[in-house]
Amino acid sequence: MPAYIVFLREKTLDRSELEAYWSEVPPTLDGRPIKVLAAYGQHVTLEGPEVEGVVVAEFPSIEEARDWYDSPAYRAAAEHRFRGAVYRGVIVEGV
């Protein structure tokens, strides 16, 4: 069953760290069955506090999504994200 990683950027702390993150993420996707469905496009907040950006990526399963998220390559890139902004991230199983 497909699964989706959803990241919500709530607040930017350091733009240069985010730019480092964005440049390091693409190689972490190589050879993985991932499909980016949305990435920082125009969005409308319906409920809750406004967010700065949204990313939605599709994986074949929760296990594949978690494997990518926990991979050494992504974890190294994510250190820039942790310093660069406040994010909320979830993995949700599709229907």
C-alpha positions in Angstrom: 0.0 0.0 0.0 1.5 3.4 -0.9 2.6 5.8 1.9 3.2 9.5 1.8 5.8 11.6 3.6 4.4 15.1 4.3 6.7 17.9 5.5 5.4 21.2 6.6 7.9 24.1 7.0 6.6 26.2 9.9 9.4 28.7 10.3 12.7 29.5 8.7 15.6 29.9 11.0 18.6 30.0 8.7 18.2 30.2 4.9 21.7 29.1 4.1 21.2 25.8 6.1 18.0 25.2 4.1 19.8 25.8 0.8 22.5 23.3 1.9 19.7 20.8 2.7 18.0 21.3 -0.6 21.2 20.7 -2.5 22.0 17.5 -0.5 18.6 15.8 -0.7 18.4 14.9 -4.4 21.2 12.3 -4.3 19.4 10.6 -1.4 16.6 9.9 -3.7 18.6 8.1 -6.4 17.5 4.6 -7.0 14.6 4.8 -4.6 11.0 4.3 -5.6 9.9 7.8 -4.7 7.6 10.2 -6.5 7.6 13.9 -5.3 4.0 15.0 -5.7 4.3 18.6 -4.3 7.2 20.7 -3.3 6.9 24.2 -2.0 4.2 25.2 -4.5 1.3 27.6 -3.9 -0.8 26.3 -1.0 -3.9 27.4 0.9 -4.0 26.8 4.7 -7.5 25.7 5.6 -7.1 25.2 9.4 -4.4 25.8 11.9 -1.4 28.2 11.8 -0.1 29.2 8.4 2.9 27.3 7.1 5.7 28.5 4.8 5.9 25.4 2.6 4.7 21.9 2.0 6.3 18.8 0.5 4.5 15.6 -0.3 6.3 12.5 -1.5 4.9 9.1 -2.4 6.6 5.8 -1.5 5.4 2.2 -2.2 5.0 1.5 1.5 5.6 2.9 5.0 8.6 0.7 5.3 10.2 2.2 2.1 9.4 5.7 3.3 11.0 5.0 6.7 14.0 3.3 5.1 14.7 6.5 3.1 14.1 8.8 6.1 16.4 6.7 8.3 19.1 6.3 5.6 22.6 7.6 6.5 22.6 9.9 3.4 19.2 11.5 4.2 20.0 11.8 8.0 23.2 13.7 7.1 21.3 16.1 4.8 18.5 16.5 7.4 21.0 18.0 9.9 20.9 21.1 7.7 17.1 21.1 7.8 17.0 20.8 11.6 19.3 23.9 11.8 17.6 25.7 9.0 13.9 25.6 9.9 11.2 24.3 12.2 9.4 21.5 10.3 6.7 19.0 11.1 6.9 15.7 9.3 4.6 12.7 9.1 4.3 9.4 7.2 0.8 8.4 6.3 -0.4 5.2 4.7 -2.6 5.6 1.6 -5.9 4.0 0.8 
